[in-house]
Amino acid sequence: MSSAAKTTEIPPAPKLSAGETWRALYRHFRPHRGVVALGAFFALIGAATGLAQPLAAKALVERLGDDESITGILVLLTALVVLGTAIESVGSYILERTAESVVLAARRNLIGRLLRLRVPEVERTQPGDLMSRVTSDTTLLRAVTTQSIVSAATGGLAFIATVVMMGLMDAVLLGVTLSVIVLIGGCVALVMPKISEATKQSQAAVGEISTVLERAFGAFRTLKASGAETREAATIEAAAQQAWRHGVRSAKWQSVAGSSIGLAVQVSFLAVLGVGGARVASGAISVASLIAFLLFLFYLIQPVSQLVEAATQYQVGSAAIARILEAEQLETEDLAEPAGAPSPIRREPASVVFEGVTFRYRDDLPYVHHGVDFTVPGAGMTAFVGPSGAGKTTVFGLIERFYEASGGRVLVDGKDVRDWPLAELRATIGYVEQDSPVLAGTLRENLVFAAPDATDAEIAEVLVRARLDALVERLPDGLETVVGHRGSKLSGGERQRVAIARALLRKPRLLLLDEATSQLDAVNEMALRDAVAEAARETTVLVVAHRLSTVTLADRIVVMDAGKVRAVGTHAELVADDSLYGELAATQFLSATP
């Protein structure tokens, strides 16, 4: 299966248009649109109080010129400043809180999809990159789905209102101002796509960091034993440098966009000051009107800043949404319960039939199965033997529907596995993988992972059957003992016994054991052989084994070679009739006697 496990990057999604990007962003924003509207309302009120300040300043200058009292105007200005600040603070809090809710919902949705991915999709992608899309890319949605939308709306309205007020003051000065802003704004528009591209590359590099770290921690002892710390650190540092380069490039273009606001206002100020001074000298406008216009010009900084910030955040968000959509396009399994009345619970052992099954992991790879046929009628043990690469483990993957057969049929209880609801099919099966994975957490959490409703009595019973009772008694915290990352605090044999106990606790009708006793000592293997033999009396047991001591217990043995079934029979029959099995029994199995 090594060729099938080839890992590649997630295929990039087609480049999204602006409309498609906004629709994707709106999907995340839509459930919160009411709260965002409330935040926008507060922001608009704050903007309105700011817009009134230049008019109050104009009245203040006119009263000074007429030698009138300015106390009332000063109080009004102070009230406007305080009120505007308070209202904008409330609006800002509402938007920030909503932004966190958007990120939470995006992560919840993405996590749900990633855990339902089909096995081939996971095998051809980088786990670290998938994790970065949940943790890092979703964070970038925080601003773009709330603050930027509100900034674009309030900034746009404030900009229009300010321009209208400036036009009422003096149309000529307004023309000068808009000419400068449009000229510089056009230059800013050219750098916006660069921000999106740099951000997407930066996020991809962050995903690469997660991938390399996941690889290192996943084989940490091998890394230490190989003296590879320096080499792995260099690999991770190279990915970090790549992320830094793209991040700096994005920051550079964002700085260009941000500094353009100040440039536009300063150039506009100089132009308005020159043209406005000439108009004051000619008597076309008053000094108070020029001062008010200049105040409006400086007030224009905020809405223009909001518009530029919204555009910048949109570019950052579009990069994030593109990576999230790529992950969402990966094929998932349908784990939904079927409509109608639930199927009756069955307790009898399951039957398994392969009819002319062909299979390959990808279209560009050779077939692993070439017309596999066998029948397992029910209770009892069936052993699968054969050289490495014969397709034995793939049989289990097809039964569990981790993969879909390319041709032929896989039947469980006489029903094609493709016609079974996935959740119901897998509830029928207990599966112990070749590497007997143990998850980080406590021993109890691992045991009940497939049977969360198991009682203490059931757990105690399965501990005895799996020869784990003595281990639990030795552990300082018993079942609540933390087993470490991937069961690092347990021996290989203990991990295998935990995996077997976990499968037995589920009380399956079909038990799949893939070399489940390969790391056990002779005493524990003999005890577990007895436990498996006992289970086989009431459960259908399929086992991939390389130990003759396990194989000879089987009621039937299926000999596989080069993706085909070459013989089926008992140990005695196959030793006499099949040369490959005889060779395996003499050379590959541990013992030539039962």
MIFI-911958 format. One line per 2 residues: number of its first residue (from 1); their letters; for each residue x, z, y of C-alpha. Coordinates in pm, 1 decimal. Layout:
BEGIN
NUM) A) X Z Y  ...
//
This chain:
BEGIN
1) MS) 0.0 0.0 0.0  303.5 -0.9 224.6
3) SA) 224.8 -338.7 366.6  -127.3 -228.5 445.5
5) AK) -5.9 67.3 640.5  172.1 -144.4 896.4
7) TT) 102.4 7.2 1236.0  39.1 -200.2 1543.9
9) EI) -88.2 -144.7 1891.9  -457.8 -155.7 1970.0
11) PP) -543.7 -517.8 2051.4  -600.1 -551.0 2426.7
13) AP) -953.6 -613.0 2544.7  -1019.8 -932.0 2740.4
15) KL) -942.7 -888.6 3109.5  -1252.2 -749.6 3276.8
17) SA) -1404.2 -901.5 3585.5  -1485.2 -678.4 3881.4
19) GE) -1853.4 -679.9 3785.6  -1780.6 -586.4 3423.4
21) TW) -1550.8 -306.8 3536.1  -1812.7 -164.1 3769.8
23) RA) -2076.0 -180.9 3496.3  -1845.2 6.1 3259.9
25) LY) -1771.9 266.1 3525.6  -2139.8 298.1 3608.3
27) RH) -2211.9 377.7 3243.3  -2005.3 695.0 3285.5
29) FR) -2145.4 765.5 3631.3  -2514.9 701.0 3557.0
31) PH) -2608.8 1038.4 3396.5  -2476.0 1216.4 3705.9
33) RG) -2609.2 985.3 3974.5  -2857.3 1245.5 4108.6
35) VV) -2588.6 1507.7 4165.8  -2352.9 1245.9 4310.1
37) AL) -2629.9 1139.7 4549.6  -2660.3 1502.0 4662.5
39) GA) -2285.7 1517.6 4722.6  -2305.7 1189.0 4911.3
41) FF) -2588.6 1329.5 5125.9  -2373.4 1624.1 5228.9
43) AL) -2083.5 1389.2 5299.3  -2305.6 1173.3 5521.0
45) IG) -2422.7 1475.9 5717.0  -2060.2 1576.3 5765.8
47) AA) -1979.5 1224.0 5880.5  -2272.4 1228.3 6124.2
49) TG) -2151.1 1552.3 6284.0  -1810.1 1392.5 6325.6
51) LA) -1963.3 1083.1 6478.9  -2132.2 1294.8 6744.4
53) QP) -1805.7 1448.7 6858.7  -1678.8 1149.5 7065.4
55) LA) -2013.9 1136.8 7247.1  -1984.3 1508.0 7328.2
57) AK) -1628.5 1446.5 7446.4  -1750.1 1163.7 7674.2
59) AL) -2010.2 1397.3 7823.9  -1738.9 1661.7 7869.0
61) VE) -1515.5 1421.3 8064.0  -1808.0 1309.1 8281.0
63) RL) -1900.8 1670.4 8362.8  -1541.5 1743.0 8453.0
65) GD) -1549.3 1444.8 8685.0  -1872.8 1571.1 8842.6
67) DE) -1734.8 1928.7 8865.7  -2013.3 2062.1 8638.6
69) SI) -2002.8 2345.4 8381.7  -1855.5 2247.0 8042.3
71) TG) -1930.3 2569.6 7851.5  -2233.0 2427.5 7672.6
73) IL) -2045.9 2112.8 7573.9  -1751.5 2314.8 7436.4
75) VL) -1988.2 2531.7 7231.6  -2156.3 2218.6 7099.5
77) LT) -1822.4 2061.3 7005.1  -1712.5 2379.4 6827.6
79) AL) -2042.1 2400.0 6639.7  -2014.7 2036.0 6533.3
81) VV) -1662.4 2087.7 6401.1  -1750.7 2404.8 6205.9
83) LG) -2078.1 2264.5 6072.2  -1920.9 1935.9 5968.3
85) TA) -1636.9 2113.1 5786.9  -1872.3 2347.9 5601.2
87) IE) -2107.0 2069.9 5490.4  -1821.3 1846.6 5376.1
89) SV) -1674.3 2138.6 5176.3  -2002.0 2187.1 4988.7
91) GS) -2027.9 1814.8 4921.4  -1666.7 1802.6 4803.1
93) YI) -1724.7 2086.6 4555.0  -2033.9 1916.3 4414.6
95) LE) -1841.2 1594.2 4361.9  -1537.4 1763.0 4205.5
97) RT) -1757.7 1956.2 3963.5  -1944.0 1639.5 3871.9
99) AE) -1614.0 1456.4 3824.0  -1510.4 1713.7 3562.7
101) SV) -1845.3 1661.1 3390.5  -1780.7 1286.0 3380.7
103) VL) -1442.8 1344.0 3215.4  -1598.5 1585.0 2963.7
105) AA) -1870.4 1335.5 2870.4  -1617.5 1051.2 2838.1
107) RR) -1395.0 1261.9 2613.5  -1689.7 1375.9 2401.8
109) NL) -1801.7 1015.1 2352.3  -1452.0 885.8 2278.2
111) IG) -1369.6 1169.6 2036.8  -1693.5 1104.8 1849.8
113) RL) -1607.2 735.8 1815.7  -1244.4 790.2 1714.6
115) LR) -1340.3 1032.3 1437.0  -1583.9 771.5 1303.2
117) LR) -1325.1 491.1 1300.8  -1290.6 296.4 979.8
119) VP) -975.9 382.9 788.1  -815.0 36.3 830.8
121) EV) -852.3 66.3 1208.2  -668.3 399.0 1209.5
123) ER) -396.0 266.8 980.0  -314.2 -23.4 1210.2
125) TQ) -300.3 178.0 1532.9  -74.9 446.0 1675.6
127) PG) -237.1 792.0 1655.7  -44.1 909.8 1960.6
129) DL) -179.7 621.6 2167.5  -534.0 701.0 2057.5
131) MS) -482.9 1063.2 2160.3  -352.1 961.4 2504.2
133) RV) -668.3 760.8 2565.8  -871.4 1077.9 2507.9
135) TS) -649.7 1309.7 2710.3  -482.0 1099.2 2978.6
137) DT) -694.2 789.8 3041.5  -1020.4 982.1 3064.9
139) TL) -864.5 1200.8 3335.1  -831.2 894.3 3558.1
141) LR) -1209.7 857.3 3551.7  -1240.6 1186.0 3743.9
143) AV) -1204.0 1036.2 4088.3  -1321.6 679.9 4041.7
145) TT) -1666.7 760.8 3901.3  -1761.6 1012.7 4171.3
147) QS) -1533.6 1052.1 4469.3  -1455.2 683.6 4506.2
149) IV) -1821.0 581.0 4481.3  -1919.1 836.9 4743.1
151) SA) -1616.3 748.5 4954.6  -1710.9 381.9 4942.7
153) AT) -2074.0 459.0 5035.3  -2014.9 721.3 5304.1
155) GG) -1703.7 548.4 5432.7  -1888.7 219.2 5455.2
157) LA) -2185.9 372.0 5638.0  -1962.0 572.1 5868.8
159) FI) -1754.5 261.7 5938.7  -2065.5 59.1 6028.3
161) AT) -2204.7 338.8 6245.7  -1873.2 382.0 6424.9
163) VV) -1838.9 8.9 6482.8  -2192.7 -1.4 6623.4
165) MM) -2115.3 285.2 6861.3  -1789.4 119.1 6964.5
167) GL) -1976.4 -207.3 7023.3  -2221.3 -27.9 7249.9
169) MD) -1924.6 111.0 7444.1  -1746.1 -220.7 7486.3
171) AV) -1773.9 -537.8 7275.8  -1437.1 -673.0 7394.1
173) LL) -1243.8 -365.9 7281.1  -1436.5 -372.1 6953.9
175) GV) -1324.5 -730.9 6894.9  -963.1 -631.6 6953.6
177) TL) -994.2 -341.0 6712.2  -1161.6 -541.1 6433.4
179) SV) -908.7 -823.8 6463.6  -622.9 -584.6 6392.9
181) IV) -808.1 -409.0 6107.7  -907.5 -736.5 5937.7
183) LI) -551.3 -870.1 5959.3  -394.2 -561.3 5806.0
185) GG) -684.7 -516.7 5559.6  -622.6 -864.7 5421.4
187) CV) -263.0 -771.4 5347.8  -376.9 -452.2 5174.3
189) AL) -616.8 -648.1 4952.1  -320.9 -839.5 4809.5
191) VM) -156.1 -525.0 4670.3  -468.0 -378.5 4505.0
193) PK) -436.2 -573.3 4173.7  -73.9 -459.5 4152.2
195) IS) -191.7 -97.4 4152.7  -423.1 -165.0 3857.9
197) EA) -157.9 -344.5 3654.5  109.5 -81.7 3719.5
199) TK) -131.8 198.9 3631.8  -232.4 34.2 3303.8
201) QS) 132.3 -13.4 3206.4  207.2 347.0 3301.9
203) QA) -78.5 475.0 3084.5  38.4 257.4 2795.4
205) AV) 384.9 411.7 2828.3  229.8 760.4 2827.0
207) GE) 55.7 662.0 2503.7  393.2 558.8 2361.6
209) IS) 533.0 903.9 2445.9  247.1 1063.8 2251.7
211) TV) 307.7 826.7 1961.2  678.9 905.9 1932.1
213) LE) 617.2 1279.8 1966.9  346.9 1267.0 1700.1
215) RA) 589.0 1088.9 1469.1  862.0 1345.9 1532.0
217) FG) 642.5 1651.9 1478.8  474.8 1489.4 1179.1
219) AF) 808.4 1477.2 996.5  984.7 1762.6 1173.5
221) RT) 1181.8 1890.3 874.9  1297.0 1538.0 792.6
223) LK) 1403.7 1497.6 1154.3  1607.1 1819.7 1134.9
225) AS) 1757.0 1739.8 796.5  1857.1 1392.3 916.1
227) GA) 2022.8 1525.2 1231.4  1803.0 1286.8 1427.1
229) ET) 1714.7 1515.6 1719.1  1936.7 1330.1 1966.9
231) RE) 1817.9 986.1 1856.8  1451.1 1084.0 1868.9
233) AA) 1501.0 1251.5 2206.5  1655.0 927.7 2334.1
235) TI) 1356.3 728.8 2204.3  1111.0 965.2 2372.6
237) EA) 1315.2 965.4 2692.5  1310.4 584.7 2696.7
239) AA) 930.1 592.8 2676.7  922.8 856.6 2951.8
241) QQ) 1148.5 640.5 3168.2  916.5 346.7 3113.3
243) AW) 619.0 557.9 3221.6  817.6 675.4 3524.2
245) RH) 905.5 319.9 3627.5  547.4 200.5 3610.9
247) GV) 424.2 520.6 3777.9  668.6 473.3 4064.1
249) RS) 560.9 111.8 4099.1  196.4 218.4 4118.3
251) AK) 286.1 491.4 4369.4  474.7 236.5 4578.1
253) WQ) 175.2 7.6 4611.2  -58.2 300.8 4670.7
255) SV) 174.8 417.3 4950.3  167.2 71.0 5101.7
257) AG) -212.5 76.2 5095.9  -231.1 429.2 5237.4
259) SS) 21.8 376.0 5516.3  -158.3 61.1 5624.7
261) IG) -439.2 279.5 5762.5  -211.5 451.3 6007.3
263) LA) -52.5 118.7 6099.0  -391.8 -40.3 6165.4
265) VQ) -502.7 248.3 6388.1  -176.4 266.8 6579.6
267) VS) -166.4 -107.4 6643.9  -534.8 -97.3 6740.0
269) FL) -469.4 197.4 6971.3  -189.9 12.6 7152.5
271) AV) -400.1 -302.7 7180.3  -708.4 -111.6 7301.4
273) LG) -498.7 92.2 7542.4  -353.4 -222.9 7697.7
275) VG) -676.4 -424.6 7708.8  -885.2 -116.8 7793.6
277) GA) -653.0 -16.0 8076.4  -690.1 -360.9 8226.2
279) RV) -1069.9 -338.2 8197.8  -1072.9 5.3 8361.9
281) AS) -859.2 -134.8 8645.6  -1101.1 -425.3 8685.6
283) GA) -1395.5 -184.8 8689.7  -1553.4 -334.0 8374.2
285) IS) -1566.2 10.7 8205.2  -1512.7 370.4 8317.7
287) VA) -1228.2 601.2 8218.2  -1477.0 820.3 8027.0
289) SL) -1590.7 518.0 7826.3  -1228.9 426.4 7744.1
291) IA) -1157.6 784.1 7630.5  -1472.8 788.2 7416.6
293) FL) -1379.4 448.5 7267.6  -1031.4 577.0 7182.1
295) LF) -1185.7 884.6 7020.1  -1411.2 656.7 6814.7
297) LF) -1100.6 458.3 6722.7  -927.3 768.0 6591.6
299) YL) -1246.9 875.5 6418.5  -1240.4 534.5 6248.2
301) IQ) -934.8 654.3 6053.8  -1150.8 860.1 5820.2
303) PV) -1399.0 593.8 5704.4  -1123.7 333.1 5677.4
305) SQ) -917.3 582.3 5475.8  -1215.9 643.2 5250.7
307) LV) -1263.8 271.9 5192.8  -895.8 216.7 5112.2
309) EA) -892.0 525.4 4888.7  -1203.1 402.8 4708.8
311) AT) -1041.7 63.2 4652.1  -722.1 227.5 4526.7
313) QY) -910.6 460.5 4293.7  -1109.8 164.8 4166.8
315) QV) -787.2 -10.2 4068.6  -660.0 302.4 3891.0
317) GS) -998.1 353.0 3726.4  -1019.1 -8.9 3614.5
319) AA) -689.3 34.6 3429.7  -822.0 349.3 3260.7
321) IA) -1158.8 197.4 3175.1  -987.8 -106.5 3022.7
323) RI) -787.3 116.9 2785.5  -1094.4 325.4 2701.0
325) LE) -1293.6 9.0 2626.3  -1014.5 -112.1 2397.5
327) AE) -1051.6 207.2 2194.9  -1431.2 181.3 2198.9
329) QL) -1412.1 -169.9 2053.9  -1242.5 -45.6 1735.6
331) ET) -1476.6 -70.3 1438.8  -1653.1 252.0 1341.9
333) ED) -1847.1 370.7 1039.0  -2219.1 431.0 1046.6
335) LA) -2263.9 793.4 943.2  -2625.4 820.1 1057.7
337) EP) -2880.0 950.9 812.9  -3119.0 679.8 685.8
339) AG) -3472.9 676.6 820.5  -3752.3 816.2 606.8
341) AP) -3757.9 1097.3 353.9  -3416.2 1226.3 241.1
343) SP) -3295.9 1125.8 -103.9  -3352.4 1387.8 -375.6
345) IR) -3047.9 1601.8 -449.7  -2888.5 1496.9 -778.2
347) RE) -2674.6 1725.7 -989.7  -2582.6 1512.4 -1292.4
349) PA) -2235.5 1353.0 -1316.7  -2201.6 1019.5 -1136.1
351) SV) -2122.3 692.2 -1310.2  -1872.8 440.2 -1171.5
353) VF) -1853.8 68.1 -1245.1  -1617.1 -197.8 -1107.0
355) EG) -1741.3 -554.1 -1155.3  -1487.5 -827.5 -1083.7
357) VT) -1350.9 -643.6 -779.7  -1098.0 -822.7 -564.8
359) FR) -939.4 -665.9 -258.5  -668.1 -708.8 0.5
361) YR) -596.1 -488.6 300.2  -584.9 -770.4 554.5
363) DD) -649.8 -1142.7 551.5  -278.3 -1213.9 597.3
365) LP) -175.1 -996.1 302.3  -180.7 -1074.4 -72.8
367) YV) -456.2 -938.9 -294.5  -408.3 -590.2 -438.6
369) HH) -693.7 -623.1 -689.6  -753.6 -939.9 -889.2
371) GV) -1088.3 -903.4 -1063.5  -1084.1 -535.0 -1163.6
373) DF) -1345.0 -441.5 -1428.3  -1408.6 -103.5 -1588.1
375) TV) -1696.4 134.3 -1658.1  -1703.2 514.1 -1636.5
377) PG) -2042.9 618.6 -1777.6  -2056.8 980.9 -1662.8
379) AG) -1914.4 1327.1 -1729.9  -1564.0 1346.2 -1869.5
381) MT) -1217.1 1255.3 -1749.7  -1088.1 903.9 -1695.5
383) AF) -717.4 860.6 -1622.6  -566.8 562.3 -1440.9
385) VG) -206.9 480.7 -1529.6  27.7 197.2 -1453.7
387) PS) 341.6 111.8 -1259.9  363.3 175.9 -885.6
389) GA) 175.1 -83.5 -685.9  -71.3 -156.4 -965.1
391) GK) -367.1 -68.2 -738.5  -462.5 272.5 -882.8
393) TT) -499.2 461.5 -553.4  -684.4 164.9 -404.8
395) VF) -956.3 220.8 -666.6  -1030.3 557.8 -506.6
397) GL) -1027.1 409.4 -156.7  -1288.8 153.9 -260.6
399) IE) -1510.8 417.5 -421.3  -1500.5 628.7 -103.9
401) RF) -1560.6 311.6 101.4  -1248.3 370.5 303.1
403) YE) -1215.2 -3.3 246.2  -1466.2 -275.3 159.7
405) AS) -1410.7 -487.0 -149.6  -1323.8 -848.5 -73.2
407) GG) -1521.9 -963.2 -375.3  -1712.9 -821.8 -669.6
409) RV) -1905.1 -495.5 -670.0  -1825.9 -122.9 -679.9
411) LV) -2119.6 71.4 -824.0  -2183.9 445.5 -817.3
413) DG) -2485.9 552.7 -1020.3  -2564.3 184.0 -1067.6
415) KD) -2594.2 127.7 -692.7  -2352.3 -80.3 -485.8
417) VR) -2154.3 156.7 -262.7  -2233.0 -75.0 29.8
419) DW) -2599.9 13.3 -15.5  -2536.0 388.5 -9.1
421) PL) -2564.5 577.5 320.1  -2201.0 671.5 381.7
423) AE) -2267.2 1041.5 437.7  -2468.8 1063.3 114.5
425) LR) -2206.2 873.8 -84.7  -1920.4 1093.4 31.3
427) AT) -2124.1 1411.6 -20.2  -2129.5 1311.9 -388.2
429) IG) -1749.2 1291.7 -409.9  -1464.0 1541.2 -406.0
431) YV) -1131.5 1379.0 -321.5  -777.0 1512.8 -350.7
433) EQ) -530.8 1275.3 -184.4  -185.2 1192.8 -306.4
435) DS) -10.2 1402.4 -41.5  -269.6 1686.1 -57.0
437) PV) -304.2 1731.6 320.2  -363.2 2081.1 457.3
439) LA) -486.5 2117.5 812.7  -356.9 2356.0 1078.2
441) GT) -567.8 2670.7 1079.5  -641.9 2949.4 835.3
443) LR) -653.2 2927.9 459.3  -1028.6 2993.9 466.4
445) EN) -1086.7 2708.3 714.8  -903.1 2472.8 480.7
447) LV) -1095.4 2581.9 174.1  -1440.6 2541.6 334.2
449) FA) -1349.3 2223.6 522.2  -1568.9 2009.8 294.9
451) AP) -1819.7 2288.2 219.0  -1873.8 2486.2 540.4
453) DA) -2170.5 2677.2 390.3  -1979.9 2811.1 89.7
455) TD) -2032.7 3180.8 17.9  -1759.0 3440.3 -34.9
457) AE) -1850.2 3456.9 -404.0  -1808.6 3080.3 -441.5
459) IA) -1475.9 3093.6 -260.3  -1355.0 3377.5 -484.2
461) EV) -1453.8 3179.8 -794.0  -1272.7 2863.9 -687.9
463) LV) -960.7 3063.7 -594.0  -937.9 3182.4 -953.5
465) RA) -997.5 2832.9 -1093.7  -726.0 2684.7 -868.8
467) RL) -482.2 2971.8 -939.8  -480.1 3073.8 -573.5
469) DA) -611.3 3427.8 -614.6  -263.7 3579.5 -657.2
471) LV) -139.1 3391.1 -349.3  -427.8 3520.8 -136.0
473) ER) -355.8 3877.5 -247.4  9.2 3841.0 -140.4
475) LP) -69.0 3696.5 202.4  -74.3 3956.0 483.7
477) DG) -409.7 3841.5 619.2  -556.3 3704.0 298.3
479) LE) -788.5 3410.2 358.1  -743.2 3449.2 735.1
481) TV) -370.3 3372.1 711.9  -265.8 3082.3 934.6
483) VG) -104.4 2814.0 717.2  84.4 2633.8 996.0
485) HR) 93.7 2272.1 1107.5  -1.7 2057.9 806.6
487) GS) 31.0 2365.6 584.3  400.4 2410.8 666.1
489) KL) 389.2 2778.6 559.6  281.0 2681.6 208.4
491) SG) 487.9 2527.8 -68.8  410.4 2178.8 -196.2
493) GE) 244.9 2319.9 -506.6  38.9 2566.0 -302.1
495) RQ) -82.5 2283.8 -79.8  -190.9 2088.4 -386.2
497) RV) -382.2 2388.5 -521.5  -552.1 2438.0 -183.1
499) AI) -656.5 2071.2 -184.4  -792.6 2098.6 -539.2
501) AR) -980.2 2419.8 -454.0  -1128.0 2251.4 -147.2
503) AL) -1257.0 1963.6 -362.0  -1396.6 2195.6 -633.2
505) LR) -1571.8 2414.0 -375.7  -1776.8 2112.8 -273.2
507) KP) -1927.6 2099.1 -624.5  -1903.0 1718.7 -639.8
509) RL) -2067.9 1493.3 -895.2  -1758.1 1273.3 -887.6
511) LL) -1407.7 1420.4 -852.8  -1114.8 1193.6 -758.1
513) LD) -766.0 1337.1 -816.6  -473.1 1124.9 -700.9
515) EA) -160.6 1272.0 -864.5  -304.5 1612.1 -774.7
517) TS) -64.1 1812.2 -995.1  261.3 1625.3 -928.6
519) QL) 424.3 1918.4 -742.1  308.2 2200.0 -969.2
521) DA) 528.6 2395.4 -1205.2  446.3 2388.8 -1576.3
523) VN) 252.5 2718.2 -1575.4  28.7 2629.8 -1282.7
525) EM) -13.4 2272.8 -1402.9  -138.1 2396.0 -1738.2
527) AL) -383.8 2631.7 -1570.4  -513.9 2357.3 -1340.9
529) RD) -537.5 2116.2 -1631.2  -772.2 2364.2 -1790.7
531) AV) -969.5 2393.5 -1464.5  -998.4 2014.3 -1438.9
533) AE) -1097.3 1988.2 -1805.4  -1365.5 2251.0 -1744.9
535) AA) -1490.7 2059.3 -1439.9  -1498.2 1737.9 -1646.0
537) RE) -1765.5 1888.4 -1869.6  -2015.7 1879.6 -1583.1
539) TT) -1854.5 1633.4 -1340.8  -1716.7 1281.8 -1360.3
541) VL) -1340.7 1315.4 -1306.0  -1115.6 1020.3 -1223.6
543) VV) -747.0 1100.3 -1207.8  -436.9 899.5 -1120.8
545) AH) -157.1 1063.6 -1316.6  202.9 1004.5 -1417.2
547) RL) 230.2 1305.1 -1648.6  149.2 1248.0 -2011.9
549) ST) 29.6 1607.5 -2041.1  -253.1 1520.4 -1800.2
551) VT) -324.2 1173.3 -1935.5  -370.6 1282.9 -2295.0
553) LA) -656.4 1512.3 -2191.2  -857.5 1212.1 -2068.5
555) DR) -1160.3 1084.8 -2256.3  -1057.2 731.7 -2160.0
557) IV) -748.4 580.6 -2004.4  -749.5 271.4 -1781.1
559) VM) -416.4 89.0 -1778.5  -359.3 -116.3 -1460.7
561) DA) -87.7 -367.0 -1386.8  -48.2 -607.2 -1093.4
563) GK) -400.3 -542.5 -965.5  -576.2 -594.7 -1299.5
565) VR) -708.6 -376.9 -1580.8  -509.8 -473.2 -1889.4
567) AV) -640.3 -213.3 -2134.1  -888.8 71.9 -2172.3
569) GT) -884.2 328.6 -2452.7  -763.5 666.2 -2569.5
571) HA) -401.8 775.3 -2577.3  -366.3 707.4 -2947.7
573) EL) -533.3 365.9 -2923.8  -322.3 253.0 -2629.6
575) VA) 9.2 369.9 -2776.8  -69.2 154.5 -3077.3
577) DD) -222.0 -146.5 -2905.5  -76.1 -181.8 -2552.1
579) SL) 293.4 -242.1 -2501.3  296.1 -142.7 -2132.0
581) YG) 124.7 187.6 -2202.1  361.6 251.3 -2490.3
583) EL) 656.0 185.9 -2260.0  512.8 414.8 -1991.8
585) AA) 449.9 687.7 -2246.5  806.9 660.9 -2374.6
587) TQ) 992.9 629.7 -2042.8  784.5 712.8 -1734.7
589) FL) 577.8 1013.4 -1847.6  745.7 1352.1 -1860.7
591) SA) 687.0 1409.7 -2229.9  610.0 1201.1 -2535.7
593) TP) 388.5 1467.4 -2685.2  59.4 1620.7 -2567.7
//
